[in-house]
């Protein structure tokens, strides 16, 4: 790791003097910069990580580099994906330091680097990818836990140890709002963190605890250039295409690293200094805000779609189209939406999670005079193989799916209460069903689309089918 070259400020001085800060993923590149800048501004810092040996080695290197008083830099072993480990780690911090003033949720992972059709949902699929030469080490579910699950688990544990003036800083990524090829599990988990942070800010604001999001852009490093080069290769683009696409979004030219002014990537120190501001009392009036460290990238907020724009179809004329509506407990609403699609001339495949709901919905549809343009089946997002088989069967019998609408699986009354009070079971259920389950559904849809396209081409040239 490159040195941050920030001087250590004596205790009692600095913008973070007297504050107790917990930094997750502290042994990583950006984490290390945050720790150094926090120490330089007078904070006492607790570095956390899943692997004690790695975290301890990183802390020892920082002590040797900066000469910081050992009392101001500690380590705690903490696996953010394991709620029990998180609670034990936070309890250890409180026992040693009495409270937590700042939490920087920086921990995360890269997730599987595959096109959506090849994403590994379970361990067997991951093993098959490795056998074929992949270096991926996580399934979709692993990535969601290691990115979003960490932030949720640590936030709900640490909030109990924070008082008025506390600050939670969640490190997201601008890639959660831009194209980022073959990194679905990573960007979905980060997008979930974005929504989580805004809701958490509303819950904790009345307690005097602020929650803000940092969106790093592509950070200057050999790693990001290697990532972009790999994306170019995977997409069949000319070398430098991906990097140029991100440079084109930037409005700021800047001289960094002794180089001439130009469009370049932000540095890790840019992220760290933003975190210093958000941890300090200077940001006391900020809550629920986004801080984009991107050199002025023009990136819109997450889309706020309306019904008429989903799925991709003409809202008044669906003739010749086939629409998948995947629903869960809210099957009544899904059935109403299906009827609207049919009234526009489309065929609809309505997939429900439970067989009991399928039977009820079928009876309701029959009583309402539905015709063969509506097909209702069991469609469980935790069973990818069954979903793919169902889509293949529908394509063969009726038509290829041309549009899809994914509705929540869990009903509005199933996950209630504050995020910080959620049970371990609710957190796990949300990640497995709504996040990993929807990625599995999207993968099934992508695979069926490829099969459907091949079927259409085949039917147009029957000689090639013999």
Secondary structure, DSSP 4 states (H G I P E B T S, - for coil): ------PPPPTT-STTTT-EEEETTTTSHHHHHHHHHHHHTT-EEEEEES-HHHHHHHHHHHHHHH---GGGEEEEE--TT-HHHHHHHHHHHHHHHS--SEEEE--------B-GGG---SHHHHHHHHHTT------HHHHHIIIIIHHHHHHHHHGGG--TT-EEEEE--GGGGS--TTBHHHHHHHHHHHHHHHHHHHHHHTTT-EEEEEEE-SBSSHHHHHHHHHHHHHHTPPTTHHHHHHHHH----B--TTPPSB---B-HHHHHHHHHHHHSGGGTT--S-EEEESSS---PPPP---GGGSSSS-SS--TT-EEEEE-SS-HHHHHHHHHHHHHTT-EEEEEES-HHHHHHHHHHHHHTT--TTEEEEE--TT-HHHHHHHHHHHHHHT----EEEEPPSS-TTTS-S-GGG--HHHHHHIIIIIIIHHHHHHHHHHHHHHHHHHHHHHHHTGGGG-
